[in-house]
Amino acid sequence: MYSECMSTSERLIESTRELLWERGYVGTSPKAILERAGAGQGSMYHHFKGKPDLALAAIRRTAQEMRAAAGAVLAGPGTPYERIEAYLRRERDVLRGCPVGRLTMDPDVIADDALRAPVDETLDWLREQIAQLVEEGREQGEFAPWLDGEEVAAAVVATVQGGYVLARASGSPAAFDAGVRGLLSLLAPSNARAR
């Protein structure tokens, strides 16, 4: 499953990331991690202090990857609206849900300040990036002057995270896509609405 050159600690982190996404914290047992990683008993404790330490490394890695993927789109080419649209329409495994957002529904992650921190920091970072784009778009006259960057950013993140929930509940990405289209139609610059 993993490449031969991947270290045991890397295999443990990657296995934990996948299991957290699939099963949540409680459902991710040390035995399941070791089996998925193809690692021997005791490997986890050789590289990490225990399951919480390994979970934290996995959550941090997932958060970093999400920031990198979102950041590449949000800082990419195009107008502020086009970059927000590119973020909303970027390819996702909608039916699996967001690997970061799903952690907010895990009571064990939310109850632990250390495990929750990378999740909270990532969602804060995402809202800040989008809010800056909205402000940039307002300054350029692309967005209405009364739009509040922070409020729009919260709506964008809520649409994505809520879209995952609706898609998973219905077993179809259609609800996610409908939410994205609806939000984009509300955000569309006035010249685009006139078309």
C-alpha positions in Angstrom: 0.0 0.0 0.0 2.8 2.4 0.8 6.1 2.8 -1.0 9.1 0.8 0.1 11.1 3.9 0.7 8.5 5.5 3.1 9.7 5.4 6.7 7.8 3.7 9.4 6.9 7.0 11.0 5.6 8.3 7.7 3.5 5.2 7.2 2.1 5.5 10.7 1.2 9.2 10.0 -0.4 8.4 6.7 -2.4 5.5 8.1 -3.6 7.6 11.0 -4.7 10.3 8.6 -6.7 7.9 6.5 -8.3 6.2 9.6 -9.2 9.5 11.2 -11.0 10.6 8.0 -12.8 7.3 7.7 -13.5 6.4 11.4 -12.8 9.3 13.6 -10.5 9.4 16.7 -12.3 6.7 18.8 -12.6 4.4 15.8 -8.9 4.7 15.1 -7.3 2.1 17.3 -3.6 1.6 17.6 -4.0 -2.0 16.2 -5.8 -0.6 13.1 -3.1 2.0 12.6 -0.3 -0.6 12.8 -2.2 -3.0 10.4 -2.8 -0.3 7.8 0.8 1.0 8.1 2.2 -2.6 7.9 4.2 -1.8 11.0 5.2 -4.1 13.8 3.8 -4.0 17.3 5.5 -1.3 19.3 6.4 0.8 16.3 4.0 3.5 17.2 5.5 3.9 20.7 9.0 3.9 19.2 8.2 6.9 17.0 5.4 8.6 19.0 4.5 9.0 22.7 1.2 7.3 22.0 -2.0 7.6 20.0 -2.7 11.2 20.9 0.8 12.2 19.7 0.5 10.3 16.5 -3.0 11.7 15.9 -1.7 15.2 16.4 1.0 14.6 13.8 -1.6 13.2 11.4 -4.0 16.1 12.0 -1.2 18.7 11.4 -0.3 17.0 8.2 -3.9 17.0 7.0 -4.2 20.6 7.9 -1.0 21.5 6.1 -2.2 19.7 2.9 -5.5 21.4 3.0 -3.9 24.9 3.4 -1.5 24.1 0.5 -4.3 23.0 -1.8 -6.6 25.8 -0.9 -3.8 28.4 -0.9 -2.7 27.4 -4.4 -6.1 28.1 -5.8 -6.9 31.2 -3.7 -3.5 32.8 -4.6 -3.7 31.7 -8.2 -4.5 33.7 -11.3 -7.7 35.6 -11.9 -9.9 38.1 -10.3 -11.0 37.7 -6.7 -14.3 36.3 -7.8 -12.6 33.9 -10.2 -10.3 32.7 -7.4 -13.1 32.1 -5.0 -15.0 30.3 -7.7 -12.0 28.2 -8.4 -11.8 27.3 -4.7 -15.4 26.4 -4.6 -15.3 24.3 -7.8 -12.0 22.6 -7.2 -12.0 18.9 -7.3 -13.0 17.2 -4.1 -14.1 13.8 -2.9 -17.4 15.3 -1.8 -18.9 12.0 -0.5 -16.0 11.4 1.8 -16.3 14.8 3.3 -13.6 17.2 4.3 -10.7 15.6 6.3 -10.4 18.7 8.4 -14.0 19.6 8.7 -15.0 16.1 9.7 -12.7 16.4 12.7 -15.0 19.2 14.1 -17.7 16.6 14.6 -15.4 14.3 16.5 -16.1 14.9 20.2 -12.7 13.5 21.2 -10.8 15.9 18.9 -12.9 18.9 20.0 -12.4 18.1 23.7 -8.7 18.0 23.3 -7.1 21.5 22.9 -4.0 20.2 21.2 -5.9 18.1 18.7 -8.4 20.8 18.0 -5.8 23.6 17.5 -4.7 22.6 14.0 -8.3 22.2 12.9 -9.3 25.6 14.3 -6.2 27.3 12.9 -6.8 25.9 9.4 -10.4 27.0 9.3 -9.4 30.5 10.6 -6.7 30.7 8.0 -9.1 29.8 5.2 -11.6 32.4 6.3 -8.8 35.0 6.4 -7.7 34.2 2.9 -11.2 34.4 1.5 -12.0 37.6 3.5 -8.9 39.2 2.0 -10.0 38.3 -1.5 -13.5 39.8 -0.9 -11.8 43.0 0.4 -9.6 43.1 -2.7 -12.6 42.6 -4.9 -14.5 45.4 -3.2 -11.5 47.7 -3.7 -11.5 46.8 -7.4 -15.2 47.3 -7.7 -15.8 43.7 -8.5 -17.9 43.1 -5.4 -20.6 45.3 -3.9 -19.2 47.9 -1.5 -21.5 46.7 1.3 -20.2 43.1 1.4 -18.3 42.3 4.5 -15.2 40.2 3.8 -15.4 38.2 7.1 -19.1 37.5 6.7 -18.7 36.3 3.1 -15.7 34.2 4.1 -17.8 32.6 6.8 -20.6 31.9 4.2 -18.1 30.4 1.8 -16.6 28.0 4.4 -20.1 27.2 5.7 -21.3 26.4 2.2 -18.4 24.0 1.6 -18.6 22.3 4.9 -22.5 22.2 4.9 -22.3 21.0 1.3 -20.2 18.0 2.4 -22.8 17.1 5.0 -25.7 17.4 2.6 -23.9 15.3 -0.1 -23.0 12.6 2.4 -26.6 12.5 3.7 -28.1 12.1 0.3 -25.3 9.9 -1.1 -24.9 12.3 -4.0 -22.6 15.3 -4.7 -25.6 17.2 -6.2 -26.4 19.0 -3.0 -22.8 20.2 -2.7 -22.8 21.4 -6.3 -26.2 23.2 -5.8 -24.9 25.0 -2.7 -21.8 26.1 -4.6 -23.8 27.4 -7.6 -26.2 29.2 -5.3 -23.4 31.0 -3.4 -21.6 31.9 -6.7 -24.8 33.4 -8.1 -25.1 35.6 -5.0 -21.5 36.7 -5.2 -21.3 37.2 -8.9 -20.2 40.7 -9.9 -23.0 42.9 -11.1 -21.7 42.8 -14.7 -21.9 38.9 -14.6 -25.4 39.0 -13.3 -26.5 41.1 -16.2 -25.5 38.5 -18.8 
